[in-house]
Amino acid sequence: MSTLPVIAAVDGSDDSLRALDWAVDAARRRRAPLRVVHVRQYAAWAQPDVLVAGPPAPDDDPVLDDVRERLADIADRPVVEYLAQEGAPSAVVPELGSSAQLLVLGSRGRGGFASLLLGSNGMAAARDAECPVVVVPRPDREVHDDEGMAVEPGPRVVVGLQVDAPDEATLAFAHTEAGLRGARLQVVAAYQWPLQAWAVPGELVPPIVDQDAVENETRTLAEGFLAPHRKRHPDVPVDIHAAPGDAAGHLVAASKDAELVVVGRHRRRLLAPARMMGSVTQAVLLHAASPVAVVPPEAANG
Protein backbone atom coordinates (compact mmCIF):
# COMPACT_ATOMS: atom_id res chain seq x y z
CA MET A 1 0.00 0.00 0.00
CA SER A 2 1.48 3.32 -1.06
CA THR A 3 2.01 6.10 1.48
CA LEU A 4 -0.26 9.10 1.04
CA PRO A 5 1.70 12.28 0.30
CA VAL A 6 2.03 15.49 2.23
CA ILE A 7 0.60 18.15 -0.08
CA ALA A 8 1.86 21.73 -0.17
CA ALA A 9 -0.40 24.22 -1.97
CA VAL A 10 1.73 26.99 -3.48
CA ASP A 11 1.02 30.14 -5.45
CA GLY A 12 4.42 31.85 -5.48
CA SER A 13 3.70 34.08 -2.48
CA ASP A 14 6.08 34.32 0.46
CA ASP A 15 3.34 32.79 2.62
CA SER A 16 3.09 29.71 0.45
CA LEU A 17 6.87 29.31 0.31
CA ARG A 18 7.02 29.29 4.11
CA ALA A 19 4.32 26.62 4.03
CA LEU A 20 6.36 24.70 1.45
CA ASP A 21 9.39 24.64 3.77
CA TRP A 22 7.16 23.35 6.59
CA ALA A 23 5.70 20.68 4.31
CA VAL A 24 9.16 19.51 3.20
CA ASP A 25 10.12 18.98 6.84
CA ALA A 26 6.79 17.25 7.60
CA ALA A 27 7.17 14.85 4.67
CA ARG A 28 10.71 14.04 5.72
CA ARG A 29 9.64 13.27 9.29
CA ARG A 30 6.80 11.06 8.03
CA ARG A 31 8.97 9.39 5.37
CA ALA A 32 6.25 10.35 2.93
CA PRO A 33 6.37 11.76 -0.58
CA LEU A 34 5.74 15.46 -1.09
CA ARG A 35 3.27 16.70 -3.69
CA VAL A 36 3.54 20.38 -4.61
CA VAL A 37 0.35 21.70 -6.17
CA HIS A 38 -0.27 25.03 -7.86
CA VAL A 39 -3.95 25.78 -8.53
CA ARG A 40 -4.11 28.18 -11.45
CA GLN A 41 -7.30 30.19 -11.64
CA TYR A 42 -8.56 30.39 -15.20
CA ALA A 43 -11.98 31.40 -16.42
CA ALA A 44 -12.74 31.24 -20.14
CA TRP A 45 -15.68 33.60 -19.72
CA ALA A 46 -13.66 36.46 -18.19
CA GLN A 47 -12.69 39.64 -19.96
CA PRO A 48 -10.31 38.84 -22.85
CA ASP A 49 -8.07 41.77 -22.00
CA VAL A 50 -7.59 40.44 -18.44
CA LEU A 51 -6.90 36.74 -18.98
CA VAL A 52 -5.19 34.86 -21.76
CA ALA A 53 -7.29 33.26 -24.48
CA GLY A 54 -6.88 29.79 -23.00
CA PRO A 55 -5.33 28.03 -20.03
CA PRO A 56 -1.54 27.79 -19.94
CA ALA A 57 0.13 24.59 -21.06
CA PRO A 58 0.49 21.98 -18.27
CA ASP A 59 4.28 22.16 -18.34
CA ASP A 60 4.36 25.96 -18.46
CA ASP A 61 4.15 26.95 -14.81
CA PRO A 62 6.65 29.52 -13.48
CA VAL A 63 5.45 28.99 -9.90
CA LEU A 64 6.33 25.29 -9.98
CA ASP A 65 9.58 26.07 -11.81
CA ASP A 66 10.58 28.37 -8.92
CA VAL A 67 9.72 25.64 -6.41
CA ARG A 68 11.84 23.10 -8.29
CA GLU A 69 14.76 25.50 -8.12
CA ARG A 70 14.12 26.18 -4.41
CA LEU A 71 14.16 22.47 -3.56
CA ALA A 72 17.00 21.45 -5.87
CA ASP A 73 19.76 22.00 -3.32
CA ILE A 74 18.09 20.21 -0.41
CA ALA A 75 20.16 17.06 0.01
CA ASP A 76 17.70 15.05 2.11
CA ARG A 77 14.48 16.24 0.50
CA PRO A 78 11.66 13.71 0.13
CA VAL A 79 10.48 12.38 -3.20
CA VAL A 80 8.68 15.31 -4.83
CA GLU A 81 5.87 15.39 -7.38
CA TYR A 82 4.75 18.62 -9.04
CA LEU A 83 1.19 19.17 -10.16
CA ALA A 84 -0.64 22.09 -11.77
CA GLN A 85 -4.43 22.21 -11.60
CA GLU A 86 -7.00 24.60 -12.99
CA GLY A 87 -9.89 26.11 -11.09
CA ALA A 88 -10.88 28.33 -8.19
CA PRO A 89 -8.32 27.75 -5.41
CA SER A 90 -10.91 28.04 -2.62
CA ALA A 91 -12.77 25.10 -4.19
CA VAL A 92 -9.86 23.02 -5.53
CA VAL A 93 -7.45 23.27 -2.58
CA PRO A 94 -9.81 21.64 -0.02
CA GLU A 95 -10.39 18.77 -2.47
CA LEU A 96 -6.67 17.98 -2.41
CA GLY A 97 -7.16 16.59 1.09
CA SER A 98 -8.95 13.52 -0.27
CA SER A 99 -5.61 12.12 -1.49
CA ALA A 100 -3.26 13.41 1.23
CA GLN A 101 -2.24 12.56 4.77
CA LEU A 102 -1.60 16.23 5.41
CA LEU A 103 -2.39 19.45 3.51
CA VAL A 104 -0.16 22.47 4.15
CA LEU A 105 -0.67 26.06 3.01
CA GLY A 106 0.17 29.61 4.00
CA SER A 107 -2.11 31.91 5.92
CA ARG A 108 -2.55 34.19 2.92
CA GLY A 109 -1.84 33.94 -0.79
CA ARG A 110 -1.36 36.32 -3.67
CA GLY A 111 -5.05 37.00 -4.10
CA GLY A 112 -5.87 38.04 -0.53
CA PHE A 113 -6.24 41.47 0.99
CA ALA A 114 -3.21 42.50 3.01
CA SER A 115 -5.42 43.33 5.99
CA LEU A 116 -6.78 39.79 6.34
CA LEU A 117 -5.30 37.56 9.03
CA LEU A 118 -6.31 34.41 7.15
CA GLY A 119 -7.11 34.06 3.46
CA SER A 120 -10.18 32.40 2.04
CA ASN A 121 -8.22 29.39 0.78
CA GLY A 122 -6.84 28.63 4.25
CA MET A 123 -10.24 28.99 5.86
CA ALA A 124 -11.93 26.82 3.21
CA ALA A 125 -9.28 24.10 3.44
CA ALA A 126 -9.35 24.02 7.24
CA ARG A 127 -13.14 23.75 7.17
CA ASP A 128 -13.66 21.31 4.28
CA ALA A 129 -10.59 19.14 3.64
CA GLU A 130 -10.83 15.43 4.50
CA CYS A 131 -7.33 15.31 5.99
CA PRO A 132 -5.64 17.42 8.67
CA VAL A 133 -4.74 20.90 7.40
CA VAL A 134 -1.75 22.89 8.61
CA VAL A 135 -1.85 26.66 8.12
CA VAL A 136 1.52 28.36 8.47
CA PRO A 137 1.25 31.99 9.65
CA ARG A 138 3.43 34.96 8.87
CA PRO A 139 6.40 35.27 11.24
CA ASP A 140 5.37 38.70 12.55
CA ARG A 141 2.39 37.58 14.66
CA GLU A 142 2.81 38.56 18.29
CA VAL A 143 1.06 36.94 21.24
CA HIS A 144 1.26 37.52 24.98
CA ASP A 145 2.41 34.81 27.35
CA ASP A 146 -0.10 33.14 29.62
CA GLU A 147 1.35 33.95 33.03
CA GLY A 148 -0.37 30.96 34.64
CA MET A 149 1.07 28.43 32.19
CA ALA A 150 4.40 26.89 33.10
CA VAL A 151 6.36 25.89 30.00
CA GLU A 152 9.17 23.35 29.98
CA PRO A 153 12.16 24.17 27.77
CA GLY A 154 12.52 22.44 24.43
CA PRO A 155 10.30 21.76 21.43
CA ARG A 156 6.59 21.75 22.20
CA VAL A 157 3.33 20.78 20.49
CA VAL A 158 0.13 22.25 21.93
CA VAL A 159 -3.30 20.65 21.74
CA GLY A 160 -6.68 21.83 22.95
CA LEU A 161 -8.82 19.37 24.90
CA GLN A 162 -12.50 20.01 25.54
CA VAL A 163 -13.25 17.67 28.43
CA ASP A 164 -17.00 17.66 27.85
CA ALA A 165 -16.54 16.69 24.18
CA PRO A 166 -13.05 15.20 23.61
CA ASP A 167 -12.02 14.52 20.03
CA GLU A 168 -9.97 11.35 19.68
CA ALA A 169 -8.69 12.19 16.20
CA THR A 170 -7.26 15.50 17.45
CA LEU A 171 -5.57 13.88 20.44
CA ALA A 172 -4.15 11.07 18.29
CA PHE A 173 -2.73 13.52 15.74
CA ALA A 174 -1.18 15.68 18.45
CA HIS A 175 0.55 12.73 20.14
CA THR A 176 1.85 11.44 16.81
CA GLU A 177 3.14 14.87 15.82
CA ALA A 178 4.89 15.36 19.16
CA GLY A 179 6.50 11.94 18.75
CA LEU A 180 7.72 12.76 15.24
CA ARG A 181 9.26 15.99 16.50
CA GLY A 182 10.73 14.68 19.74
CA ALA A 183 8.61 17.31 21.47
CA ARG A 184 6.65 17.69 24.68
CA LEU A 185 2.88 17.71 24.34
CA GLN A 186 1.20 20.56 26.15
CA VAL A 187 -2.51 19.86 26.68
CA VAL A 188 -4.69 22.91 27.31
CA ALA A 189 -8.02 22.07 28.98
CA ALA A 190 -10.08 25.18 29.67
CA TYR A 191 -13.05 25.17 32.01
CA GLN A 192 -15.86 27.65 32.60
CA TRP A 193 -15.40 29.94 35.58
CA PRO A 194 -17.15 31.46 37.39
CA LEU A 195 -19.98 28.95 37.34
CA GLN A 196 -23.43 30.51 37.40
CA ALA A 197 -26.76 29.21 38.59
CA TRP A 198 -30.17 30.86 38.64
CA ALA A 199 -32.75 30.34 41.39
CA VAL A 200 -35.47 32.64 40.10
CA PRO A 201 -35.43 35.01 37.11
CA GLY A 202 -33.01 37.80 37.78
CA GLU A 203 -31.41 36.29 40.90
CA LEU A 204 -27.87 35.00 40.49
CA VAL A 205 -26.81 32.33 42.99
CA PRO A 206 -23.10 31.97 43.84
CA PRO A 207 -21.60 28.58 42.91
CA ILE A 208 -21.57 25.97 45.65
CA VAL A 209 -18.30 24.44 44.42
CA ASP A 210 -14.97 26.22 44.56
CA GLN A 211 -12.62 26.79 41.66
CA ASP A 212 -10.03 24.29 42.89
CA ALA A 213 -12.63 21.52 42.75
CA VAL A 214 -13.60 22.43 39.18
CA GLU A 215 -9.96 22.59 38.11
CA ASN A 216 -9.14 19.26 39.74
CA GLU A 217 -12.15 17.63 38.06
CA THR A 218 -11.07 19.06 34.71
CA ARG A 219 -7.56 17.68 35.17
CA THR A 220 -8.89 14.27 36.25
CA LEU A 221 -11.12 14.06 33.17
CA ALA A 222 -8.23 15.12 30.95
CA GLU A 223 -5.98 12.43 32.44
CA GLY A 224 -8.61 9.81 31.67
CA PHE A 225 -9.05 10.87 28.05
CA LEU A 226 -5.30 11.04 27.51
CA ALA A 227 -4.47 7.68 29.11
CA PRO A 228 -4.88 5.46 26.01
CA HIS A 229 -2.89 7.91 23.87
CA ARG A 230 -0.10 8.11 26.42
CA LYS A 231 0.02 4.31 26.46
CA ARG A 232 0.49 4.28 22.67
CA HIS A 233 3.12 7.04 22.84
CA PRO A 234 5.10 6.34 26.05
CA ASP A 235 8.06 8.40 24.87
CA VAL A 236 6.03 11.62 24.54
CA PRO A 237 6.13 13.69 27.76
CA VAL A 238 2.73 15.28 28.44
CA ASP A 239 1.91 18.38 30.48
CA ILE A 240 -1.73 19.15 31.31
CA HIS A 241 -2.70 22.77 31.81
CA ALA A 242 -6.21 23.22 33.24
CA ALA A 243 -7.19 26.87 33.09
CA PRO A 244 -10.32 28.95 33.63
CA GLY A 245 -12.00 30.94 30.91
CA ASP A 246 -11.29 31.39 27.23
CA ALA A 247 -9.86 28.29 25.54
CA ALA A 248 -8.86 30.22 22.42
CA GLY A 249 -6.94 32.79 24.45
CA HIS A 250 -4.98 30.11 26.31
CA LEU A 251 -4.15 28.25 23.07
CA VAL A 252 -3.03 31.43 21.31
CA ALA A 253 -0.84 32.34 24.30
CA ALA A 254 0.62 28.82 24.30
CA SER A 255 1.44 29.14 20.59
CA LYS A 256 4.36 31.45 21.35
CA ASP A 257 7.54 29.52 20.50
CA ALA A 258 5.54 26.31 19.95
CA GLU A 259 6.23 24.06 16.97
CA LEU A 260 2.52 23.50 16.33
CA VAL A 261 -0.92 24.07 17.82
CA VAL A 262 -3.46 21.29 17.17
CA VAL A 263 -7.19 21.94 17.26
CA GLY A 264 -10.22 19.94 16.18
CA ARG A 265 -12.92 20.76 13.68
CA HIS A 266 -16.61 20.53 14.51
CA ARG A 267 -18.47 17.31 13.82
CA ARG A 268 -21.45 17.48 11.52
CA ARG A 269 -24.72 17.63 13.39
CA LEU A 270 -28.14 16.39 12.33
CA LEU A 271 -29.62 19.86 12.00
CA ALA A 272 -26.40 21.40 10.66
CA PRO A 273 -25.03 18.91 8.13
CA ALA A 274 -22.55 21.32 6.53
CA ARG A 275 -18.93 21.19 7.67
CA MET A 276 -18.24 23.82 10.30
CA MET A 277 -15.43 25.24 12.40
CA GLY A 278 -15.96 26.25 15.98
CA SER A 279 -15.20 29.72 17.28
CA VAL A 280 -12.13 28.47 19.18
CA THR A 281 -10.64 26.91 16.05
CA GLN A 282 -11.26 30.06 14.02
CA ALA A 283 -9.72 32.29 16.68
CA VAL A 284 -6.61 30.10 16.93
CA LEU A 285 -6.23 30.11 13.13
CA LEU A 286 -6.48 33.88 13.08
CA HIS A 287 -4.15 34.71 15.93
CA ALA A 288 -1.71 31.89 16.79
CA ALA A 289 1.97 32.65 16.32
CA SER A 290 2.85 29.05 15.39
CA PRO A 291 1.55 26.82 12.59
CA VAL A 292 -1.92 25.48 13.35
CA ALA A 293 -3.17 21.98 12.49
CA VAL A 294 -6.94 21.61 12.11
CA VAL A 295 -7.94 17.96 12.44
CA PRO A 296 -11.26 16.70 11.03
CA PRO A 297 -13.28 14.35 13.21
CA GLU A 298 -12.79 10.62 12.70
CA ALA A 299 -16.08 10.33 10.80
CA ALA A 300 -14.72 12.66 8.14
CA ASN A 301 -11.83 10.31 7.51
CA GLY A 302 -13.92 7.17 7.18
N, C-alpha and C positions, 0 to 999 in steps of 0.2 A: 504494500500500500504506500503510495507516494505521500510525502510530507507536504501539507498545505503551505503555501508561501506566506511570508510577511509582505504586505502590499504597501508601498509608499505612493501616495498621490501627489504629483508634482505639477507645477505650472510655471516654473522659472522664477518665482518670487523668492525673496530671502526667507520668508516663513516656510515655504515648502522645502527649501534646501536644508533648513535646520531639521525639519521633520525627516528628510531623507537620511541625514546623518544618524538620527535616532533609530530609524528603521534598519539601517545597516548594522548597527550594534545589536539591535533586538534579534535580527535574523542570525547573526553570528552566535549569540548566546543560545538560541533555540536550535542551532544546526539546521536551519531551514533555508530554502531558497528565498531570494528577494525578487519581487516583481515591481518594477517601476512603471507607473501608469500616468500618462498625460491625457486628460480628457479635453479634447479640442472642441470648443463650441462653434458650431457651424449651422447656419440657417439659410436654406436656399431661397426662402421668401423674403429675406431682409433687403434693405436698400442696396442696389448694385454698386453704388459708390462707396459703401462702407465695408462690404465683405467681398471676397474674391468670387469669381463666377462659379466655382465648384470647390469641394473640399480638397485640402492638400493631399498629395500622394502619401501613402502609408509610410514610406521610408523617408519622407521629407519632414522632419520634425526637429527644429533647432533646440527645443527644450530638452528632448531626450539626448540629442547630440552633446549638449552641455553637461548633462548628467553622466554620460559615458566618460567624458573627459575628466569629470570630477572624481569618478570612482576608479579611474585607470591605475592610479598610483597606490591604491590601497592593497597591500600585500596579502592580507588575510581576509579579503572581502568574500562574502558568500557568493554562491552561483547567482547570477543576475539575469533576469529576463526583462526586456523593454517592450512596452505595449502602448500604442496610441489608439484612443477611442474617440468617436465622435458623439456629440450630444451635449445636453445641459449638465454641467458638472454637479449641480445640486441633486439631480436625479440619477446620474450615472455613478457617481462616487459611492453612494450608499450601497448600490448593487454589487460593487466589487467585493463586499464582505461575504457574499455567498460562496466565494471560492478562496477565502483567506483564513488563516488562523489569527491574524492581527492586521488591522488597517490603520495606517499612520498618516496624518496630515497636519499641516500648520494651522495656526489659529486664524490666519487670514491669508487670502490669496491676492492675485493681481486685480481681481474684479471688485474687491470690497472697498467700502468707504474707510478712510483712515481713522475715523472716529470710533469705529466698531471694535469692541473687545473680542468678538468672535464672529467669523464670517458665516454666511449661510451654508456653505458646503460643510464646514465643521459641525454646525448644529444639526444639519440634516443627517450626516453620517452617524453622529453620536446617537441620534434618535432612532434611525431606521436600519442601520447595518445589522446583519445577522451575526457578525463576529465582534469581539471587543474592538473598540476604537480608541486610539491614543491621539490626543490633540496636543501638539507641542506649542507652548506659548512663546511670545517674544521675550527676550531676556531682560527687558526693562520693567517688568511687573514688580511692584514692591508690596510686601505684606508685612504686618506687624506680628511680632512674636506673641504667642499665648503664654502669659506669665505663669499660668498654673500648670503648664505642660512640661514636665522634665524630659529632656531629650538626651539620649545616649550618643556619644560620638560615633562617627562612622556612617556608612551608607544606610539609607532608610527608605522604606516603602510605607506609605500611609494608606489605611483603608478605613472607610466609614462603616460602622455596624449599627443598624437600627434594631435594638433588642426586641421590639415588639413585632418586627417583620424582617427577620434576618434573611439575606439572600445568599444561598450556598454557592452559586456560580461566582459571585463577587469575592467571597472569602477564599474560594479555591484558587481563583486567578491571582489574588494578592499574595497568597502563600507561595504559589509557584514562581511568581515574579521575584519575590524576595529571595527565594532559593537560587534562582538563576543569577541574581546579582550579588549573592553573598551578603545580603543586607538584613538589618533588623526589620521586623514588621511592627509598625505602630498602629494600634487599633484604637480608633476614636469612637466612643459610644456616648452620645449625648442623651441627656434625660431632661424632661420638662421640670422646671422649677422657677418660681414657686408653684406648688400644686394649688388648685382652687376648687372649692366646692360651694354649692349654693343650697341654702336651706329653704328660703322663700324668695320670690322675685325681688331682686334689688339688695339682698342681704348676703354679703360675702362671708363665708365661714373660714377661719384659719385652718390650715391642714393639721391633721392629728398625728401625722408622722413627721419626723425631722429629716433634714436633708441628708445626714449621714446614712440613715436607713435606706433612703432612695438610691443613694450612690452605691452603697454596698450591694443592694439588690441588682442594680444595673451591672455591676462588675461580676456578680455571681452568674447572672444570665449570660453575659458575654463569655465567661470562662466555659460555660456549658456548650455554647454554640461553637466555640473555637476548638474544643477538645479533639474532635475527630480530625480536623485539619492539622492540628499540632502533632497528632500521632502519625499522620502521613508525611509530615515535614519536620522531623525531630531536630534537624540541624538549623532551623530558622528560629532565632530568638524573637519572642513576642512580648511587647509591652502594651498593656491595656490602659487607656486613659479614659476614665468616666468623668464627664464634665456636664455642668448644668447649662441649659439654654440652647443657643443656636448651633446646630450641627454644622451648617455651612461655614460659619465663622471660625469654628475650631479647626475644620479641615483646611480652610484657606490659610490660617495661621500656621498649621503644621506643614504646609507645602513649602515653607521657606527652607531652602537647602535640602529638600527631599529629592530622591531620584524619581519618584512617581507617586501620585495620589490616585487611588482606585475607588470608584464609586459605582453603584448599580443603577440600572435603568428600570423604570416602572414596568411592572407586569401589565399585560392587557387585562382589562376588566370587562365583565359581561355588558355593562351599560356604556363602556367607553372602549370599543374594540381597537381603536387606532393606537399605534405605538406612541408612547408619551415619555417625557422626561420630567422627573420631579423637580421641585423648586431648589432643593439642595444640590442636585446634580448640575442644574443650570448655573447656579451661583458659583460652584466650584470651577466649572468650565470657564466662566467669565473672569474669575479673579485669582485663581491659583497661580503661584509663581513657578511651579514645576509642571512637567507634562502630566496630563490627566488621562486615565484609562476609564472609559465608560463600558461596563460589562452588561450585555443583555441577559435577561433571566434565562434559566436553563431551558424553558419551554421554547424560547426563540431559537435555540440551537438544535432542537430535535427535529 
